[in-house]
Structures are given as C-alpha cells and as structure tokens.
Amino acid sequence: MPTPSDPAPRNDAERLFECVECGKRLCSAEKITTCPGCGAMMQNLSRPRPE
C-alpha cells in the first residue's frame, strides 16, 4: 500500500504542523494548535530548531 507523502507548504506564508499524538501533518498559513483528527496538540515543524 503506498504511503502518502508529507504535505508541502505552497508559499512562504504556509507552515508545516504535525500532531504529537497521531502524527497527522497539515500545512496552513494560520497557526494550528489542535489536531482535527484526534484533538491533540499540533507542533510547528517549520520553525528553526536549536542546535
């Protein structure tokens, strides 16, 4: 069964968010705080991580 690819931001205003519980990933220009699938917290994967 093919694995769906990660969504990619379509422009500079969009960010990639991932659910910390179920792993669902979404792109949005608006801040997403809760997963529409399970209601858990979403994490912004687009912000730089500390080294």
mmCIF file as gemmi writes it, N, C-alpha and C atoms, coordinates in Angstrom:
data_model
loop_
_atom_site.group_PDB
_atom_site.id
_atom_site.type_symbol
_atom_site.label_atom_id
_atom_site.label_alt_id
_atom_site.label_comp_id
_atom_site.label_asym_id
_atom_site.label_entity_id
_atom_site.label_seq_id
_atom_site.pdbx_PDB_ins_code
_atom_site.Cartn_x
_atom_site.Cartn_y
_atom_site.Cartn_z
_atom_site.occupancy
_atom_site.B_iso_or_equiv
_atom_site.pdbx_formal_charge
_atom_site.auth_seq_id
_atom_site.auth_asym_id
_atom_site.pdbx_PDB_model_num
ATOM 1 N N . MET Axp A 1 ? 0.848 -1.171 0 1 0 ? 1 A 1
ATOM 2 C CA . MET Axp A 1 ? 0 0 0 1 0 ? 1 A 1
ATOM 3 C C . MET Axp A 1 ? 0.897 1.238 0 1 0 ? 1 A 1
ATOM 4 N N . PRO Axp A 2 ? 0.67 2.191 -0.911 1 0 ? 2 A 1
ATOM 5 C CA . PRO Axp A 2 ? 1.528 3.381 -0.954 1 0 ? 2 A 1
ATOM 6 C C . PRO Axp A 2 ? 1.352 4.267 0.272 1 0 ? 2 A 1
ATOM 7 N N . THR Axp A 3 ? 2.447 4.876 0.689 1 0 ? 3 A 1
ATOM 8 C CA . THR Axp A 3 ? 2.425 5.793 1.821 1 0 ? 3 A 1
ATOM 9 C C . THR Axp A 3 ? 2.226 7.202 1.293 1 0 ? 3 A 1
ATOM 10 N N . PRO Axp A 4 ? 1.232 7.948 1.811 1 0 ? 4 A 1
ATOM 11 C CA . PRO Axp A 4 ? 1.045 9.318 1.326 1 0 ? 4 A 1
ATOM 12 C C . PRO Axp A 4 ? 2.245 10.183 1.683 1 0 ? 4 A 1
ATOM 13 N N . SER Axp A 5 ? 2.617 11.064 0.762 1 0 ? 5 A 1
ATOM 14 C CA . SER Axp A 5 ? 3.757 11.935 1.031 1 0 ? 5 A 1
ATOM 15 C C . SER Axp A 5 ? 3.335 13.056 1.976 1 0 ? 5 A 1
ATOM 16 N N . ASP Axp A 6 ? 4.32 13.656 2.635 1 0 ? 6 A 1
ATOM 17 C CA . ASP Axp A 6 ? 4.052 14.783 3.519 1 0 ? 6 A 1
ATOM 18 C C . ASP Axp A 6 ? 3.536 15.963 2.714 1 0 ? 6 A 1
ATOM 19 N N . PRO Axp A 7 ? 2.599 16.715 3.269 1 0 ? 7 A 1
ATOM 20 C CA . PRO Axp A 7 ? 2.169 17.933 2.583 1 0 ? 7 A 1
ATOM 21 C C . PRO Axp A 7 ? 3.318 18.938 2.595 1 0 ? 7 A 1
ATOM 22 N N . ALA Axp A 8 ? 3.431 19.716 1.547 1 0 ? 8 A 1
ATOM 23 C CA . ALA Axp A 8 ? 4.493 20.722 1.475 1 0 ? 8 A 1
ATOM 24 C C . ALA Axp A 8 ? 3.868 22.108 1.41 1 0 ? 8 A 1
ATOM 25 N N . PRO Axp A 9 ? 4.454 23.077 2.104 1 0 ? 9 A 1
ATOM 26 C CA . PRO Axp A 9 ? 3.939 24.45 2.014 1 0 ? 9 A 1
ATOM 27 C C . PRO Axp A 9 ? 3.939 24.933 0.566 1 0 ? 9 A 1
ATOM 28 N N . ARG Axp A 10 ? 2.861 25.585 0.176 1 0 ? 10 A 1
ATOM 29 C CA . ARG Axp A 10 ? 2.736 26.067 -1.19 1 0 ? 10 A 1
ATOM 30 C C . ARG Axp A 10 ? 3.342 27.456 -1.377 1 0 ? 10 A 1
ATOM 31 N N . ASN Axp A 11 ? 3.527 28.186 -0.283 1 0 ? 11 A 1
ATOM 32 C CA . ASN Axp A 11 ? 4.144 29.508 -0.372 1 0 ? 11 A 1
ATOM 33 C C . ASN Axp A 11 ? 4.852 29.822 0.943 1 0 ? 11 A 1
ATOM 34 N N . ASP Axp A 12 ? 5.514 30.963 0.994 1 0 ? 12 A 1
ATOM 35 C CA . ASP Axp A 12 ? 6.301 31.319 2.182 1 0 ? 12 A 1
ATOM 36 C C . ASP Axp A 12 ? 5.452 31.573 3.427 1 0 ? 12 A 1
ATOM 37 N N . ALA Axp A 13 ? 4.168 31.854 3.256 1 0 ? 13 A 1
ATOM 38 C CA . ALA Axp A 13 ? 3.305 32.133 4.406 1 0 ? 13 A 1
ATOM 39 C C . ALA Axp A 13 ? 2.842 30.851 5.104 1 0 ? 13 A 1
ATOM 40 N N . GLU Axp A 14 ? 2.893 29.718 4.406 1 0 ? 14 A 1
ATOM 41 C CA . GLU Axp A 14 ? 2.415 28.472 4.998 1 0 ? 14 A 1
ATOM 42 C C . GLU Axp A 14 ? 3.499 27.796 5.841 1 0 ? 14 A 1
ATOM 43 N N . ARG Axp A 15 ? 3.052 27.08 6.855 1 0 ? 15 A 1
ATOM 44 C CA . ARG Axp A 15 ? 3.931 26.339 7.748 1 0 ? 15 A 1
ATOM 45 C C . ARG Axp A 15 ? 3.441 24.893 7.831 1 0 ? 15 A 1
ATOM 46 N N . LEU Axp A 16 ? 4.342 23.982 8.192 1 0 ? 16 A 1
ATOM 47 C CA . LEU Axp A 16 ? 4.005 22.571 8.339 1 0 ? 16 A 1
ATOM 48 C C . LEU Axp A 16 ? 3.823 22.255 9.817 1 0 ? 16 A 1
ATOM 49 N N . PHE Axp A 17 ? 2.685 21.662 10.157 1 0 ? 17 A 1
ATOM 50 C CA . PHE Axp A 17 ? 2.36 21.292 11.532 1 0 ? 17 A 1
ATOM 51 C C . PHE Axp A 17 ? 2.185 19.785 11.614 1 0 ? 17 A 1
ATOM 52 N N . GLU Axp A 18 ? 2.588 19.197 12.768 1 0 ? 18 A 1
ATOM 53 C CA . GLU Axp A 18 ? 2.449 17.762 12.987 1 0 ? 18 A 1
ATOM 54 C C . GLU Axp A 18 ? 1.807 17.51 14.343 1 0 ? 18 A 1
ATOM 55 N N . CYS Axp A 19 ? 0.887 16.552 14.395 1 0 ? 19 A 1
ATOM 56 C CA . CYS Axp A 19 ? 0.244 16.164 15.649 1 0 ? 19 A 1
ATOM 57 C C . CYS Axp A 19 ? 1.22 15.33 16.474 1 0 ? 19 A 1
ATOM 58 N N . VAL Axp A 20 ? 1.367 15.674 17.757 1 0 ? 20 A 1
ATOM 59 C CA . VAL Axp A 20 ? 2.293 14.939 18.623 1 0 ? 20 A 1
ATOM 60 C C . VAL Axp A 20 ? 1.757 13.562 19.006 1 0 ? 20 A 1
ATOM 61 N N . GLU Axp A 21 ? 0.459 13.326 18.846 1 0 ? 21 A 1
ATOM 62 C CA . GLU Axp A 21 ? -0.142 12.032 19.207 1 0 ? 21 A 1
ATOM 63 C C . GLU Axp A 21 ? -0.263 11.085 18.013 1 0 ? 21 A 1
ATOM 64 N N . CYS Axp A 22 ? -0.973 11.51 16.958 1 0 ? 22 A 1
ATOM 65 C CA . CYS Axp A 22 ? -1.26 10.596 15.844 1 0 ? 22 A 1
ATOM 66 C C . CYS Axp A 22 ? -0.33 10.773 14.646 1 0 ? 22 A 1
ATOM 67 N N . GLY Axp A 23 ? 0.463 11.868 14.612 1 0 ? 23 A 1
ATOM 68 C CA . GLY Axp A 23 ? 1.42 12.071 13.532 1 0 ? 23 A 1
ATOM 69 C C . GLY Axp A 23 ? 0.855 12.722 12.277 1 0 ? 23 A 1
ATOM 70 N N . LYS Axp A 24 ? -0.427 13.094 12.296 1 0 ? 24 A 1
ATOM 71 C CA . LYS Axp A 24 ? -1.03 13.752 11.128 1 0 ? 24 A 1
ATOM 72 C C . LYS Axp A 24 ? -0.303 15.059 10.846 1 0 ? 24 A 1
ATOM 73 N N . ARG Axp A 25 ? -0.017 15.334 9.562 1 0 ? 25 A 1
ATOM 74 C CA . ARG Axp A 25 ? 0.674 16.565 9.171 1 0 ? 25 A 1
ATOM 75 C C . ARG Axp A 25 ? -0.217 17.409 8.272 1 0 ? 25 A 1
ATOM 76 N N . LEU Axp A 26 ? -0.212 18.717 8.526 1 0 ? 26 A 1
ATOM 77 C CA . LEU Axp A 26 ? -1.014 19.663 7.763 1 0 ? 26 A 1
ATOM 78 C C . LEU Axp A 26 ? -0.199 20.915 7.463 1 0 ? 26 A 1
ATOM 79 N N . CYS Axp A 27 ? -0.475 21.554 6.332 1 0 ? 27 A 1
ATOM 80 C CA . CYS Axp A 27 ? 0.128 22.849 6.002 1 0 ? 27 A 1
ATOM 81 C C . CYS Axp A 27 ? -0.947 23.907 6.123 1 0 ? 27 A 1
ATOM 82 N N . SER Axp A 28 ? -0.564 25.05 6.68 1 0 ? 28 A 1
ATOM 83 C CA . SER Axp A 28 ? -1.506 26.147 6.833 1 0 ? 28 A 1
ATOM 84 C C . SER Axp A 28 ? -0.765 27.463 7.016 1 0 ? 28 A 1
ATOM 85 N N . ALA Axp A 29 ? -1.354 28.544 6.527 1 0 ? 29 A 1
ATOM 86 C CA . ALA Axp A 29 ? -0.816 29.88 6.764 1 0 ? 29 A 1
ATOM 87 C C . ALA Axp A 29 ? -1.225 30.347 8.158 1 0 ? 29 A 1
ATOM 88 N N . GLU Axp A 30 ? -2.263 29.742 8.717 1 0 ? 30 A 1
ATOM 89 C CA . GLU Axp A 30 ? -2.747 30.08 10.056 1 0 ? 30 A 1
ATOM 90 C C . GLU Axp A 30 ? -2.157 29.094 11.061 1 0 ? 30 A 1
ATOM 91 N N . LYS Axp A 31 ? -2.025 29.523 12.307 1 0 ? 31 A 1
ATOM 92 C CA . LYS Axp A 31 ? -1.489 28.653 13.351 1 0 ? 31 A 1
ATOM 93 C C . LYS Axp A 31 ? -2.52 27.572 13.696 1 0 ? 31 A 1
ATOM 94 N N . ILE Axp A 32 ? -2.099 26.323 13.653 1 0 ? 32 A 1
ATOM 95 C CA . ILE Axp A 32 ? -2.953 25.193 14.027 1 0 ? 32 A 1
ATOM 96 C C . ILE Axp A 32 ? -2.484 24.718 15.39 1 0 ? 32 A 1
ATOM 97 N N . THR Axp A 33 ? -3.375 24.736 16.385 1 0 ? 33 A 1
ATOM 98 C CA . THR Axp A 33 ? -2.982 24.343 17.741 1 0 ? 33 A 1
ATOM 99 C C . THR Axp A 33 ? -3.488 22.952 18.125 1 0 ? 33 A 1
ATOM 100 N N . THR Axp A 34 ? -4.615 22.514 17.542 1 0 ? 34 A 1
ATOM 101 C CA . THR Axp A 34 ? -5.141 21.191 17.869 1 0 ? 34 A 1
ATOM 102 C C . THR Axp A 34 ? -5.387 20.383 16.594 1 0 ? 34 A 1
ATOM 103 N N . CYS Axp A 35 ? -5.138 19.098 16.683 1 0 ? 35 A 1
ATOM 104 C CA . CYS Axp A 35 ? -5.312 18.188 15.554 1 0 ? 35 A 1
ATOM 105 C C . CYS Axp A 35 ? -6.8 18.017 15.242 1 0 ? 35 A 1
ATOM 106 N N . PRO Axp A 36 ? -7.187 18.187 13.983 1 0 ? 36 A 1
ATOM 107 C CA . PRO Axp A 36 ? -8.592 17.982 13.631 1 0 ? 36 A 1
ATOM 108 C C . PRO Axp A 36 ? -9.011 16.518 13.709 1 0 ? 36 A 1
ATOM 109 N N . GLY Axp A 37 ? -8.042 15.608 13.711 1 0 ? 37 A 1
ATOM 110 C CA . GLY Axp A 37 ? -8.355 14.186 13.761 1 0 ? 37 A 1
ATOM 111 C C . GLY Axp A 37 ? -8.549 13.646 15.164 1 0 ? 37 A 1
ATOM 112 N N . CYS Axp A 38 ? -7.603 13.976 16.073 1 0 ? 38 A 1
ATOM 113 C CA . CYS Axp A 38 ? -7.67 13.384 17.416 1 0 ? 38 A 1
ATOM 114 C C . CYS Axp A 38 ? -7.773 14.416 18.533 1 0 ? 38 A 1
ATOM 115 N N . GLY Axp A 39 ? -7.606 15.709 18.221 1 0 ? 39 A 1
ATOM 116 C CA . GLY Axp A 39 ? -7.753 16.752 19.236 1 0 ? 39 A 1
ATOM 117 C C . GLY Axp A 39 ? -6.502 17.028 20.056 1 0 ? 39 A 1
ATOM 118 N N . ALA Axp A 40 ? -5.397 16.34 19.747 1 0 ? 40 A 1
ATOM 119 C CA . ALA Axp A 40 ? -4.148 16.555 20.491 1 0 ? 40 A 1
ATOM 120 C C . ALA Axp A 40 ? -3.437 17.818 19.989 1 0 ? 40 A 1
ATOM 121 N N . MET Axp A 41 ? -2.339 18.17 20.654 1 0 ? 41 A 1
ATOM 122 C CA . MET Axp A 41 ? -1.581 19.366 20.317 1 0 ? 41 A 1
ATOM 123 C C . MET Axp A 41 ? -0.819 19.189 19.002 1 0 ? 41 A 1
ATOM 124 N N . MET Axp A 42 ? -0.791 20.261 18.186 1 0 ? 42 A 1
ATOM 125 C CA . MET Axp A 42 ? -0.018 20.27 16.945 1 0 ? 42 A 1
ATOM 126 C C . MET Axp A 42 ? 1.3 20.998 17.192 1 0 ? 42 A 1
ATOM 127 N N . GLN Axp A 43 ? 2.374 20.527 16.555 1 0 ? 43 A 1
ATOM 128 C CA . GLN Axp A 43 ? 3.708 21.115 16.683 1 0 ? 43 A 1
ATOM 129 C C . GLN Axp A 43 ? 4.096 21.734 15.342 1 0 ? 43 A 1
ATOM 130 N N . ASN Axp A 44 ? 4.661 22.95 15.381 1 0 ? 44 A 1
ATOM 131 C CA . ASN Axp A 44 ? 5.113 23.624 14.179 1 0 ? 44 A 1
ATOM 132 C C . ASN Axp A 44 ? 6.475 23.058 13.782 1 0 ? 44 A 1
ATOM 133 N N . LEU Axp A 45 ? 6.544 22.369 12.652 1 0 ? 45 A 1
ATOM 134 C CA . LEU Axp A 45 ? 7.798 21.78 12.183 1 0 ? 45 A 1
ATOM 135 C C . LEU Axp A 45 ? 8.605 22.763 11.345 1 0 ? 45 A 1
ATOM 136 N N . SER Axp A 46 ? 8.029 23.907 10.996 1 0 ? 46 A 1
ATOM 137 C CA . SER Axp A 46 ? 8.691 24.873 10.122 1 0 ? 46 A 1
ATOM 138 C C . SER Axp A 46 ? 9.607 25.829 10.85 1 0 ? 46 A 1
ATOM 139 N N . ARG Axp A 47 ? 9.496 25.918 12.16 1 0 ? 47 A 1
ATOM 140 C CA . ARG Axp A 47 ? 10.356 26.87 12.882 1 0 ? 47 A 1
ATOM 141 C C . ARG Axp A 47 ? 11.737 26.239 13.095 1 0 ? 47 A 1
ATOM 142 N N . PRO Axp A 48 ? 12.77 27.057 13.096 1 0 ? 48 A 1
ATOM 143 C CA . PRO Axp A 48 ? 14.122 26.523 13.278 1 0 ? 48 A 1
ATOM 144 C C . PRO Axp A 48 ? 14.288 25.876 14.651 1 0 ? 48 A 1
ATOM 145 N N . ARG Axp A 49 ? 15.015 24.789 14.684 1 0 ? 49 A 1
ATOM 146 C CA . ARG Axp A 49 ? 15.267 24.073 15.929 1 0 ? 49 A 1
ATOM 147 C C . ARG Axp A 49 ? 16.618 24.516 16.495 1 0 ? 49 A 1
ATOM 148 N N . PRO Axp A 50 ? 16.727 24.591 17.827 1 0 ? 50 A 1
ATOM 149 C CA . PRO Axp A 50 ? 18.029 24.952 18.4 1 0 ? 50 A 1
ATOM 150 C C . PRO Axp A 50 ? 19.06 23.859 18.141 1 0 ? 50 A 1
ATOM 151 N N . GLU Axp A 51 ? 20.301 24.258 17.954 1 0 ? 51 A 1
ATOM 152 C CA . GLU Axp A 51 ? 21.363 23.268 17.669 1 0 ? 51 A 1
ATOM 153 C C . GLU Axp A 51 ? 22.002 22.766 18.941 1 0 ? 51 A 1
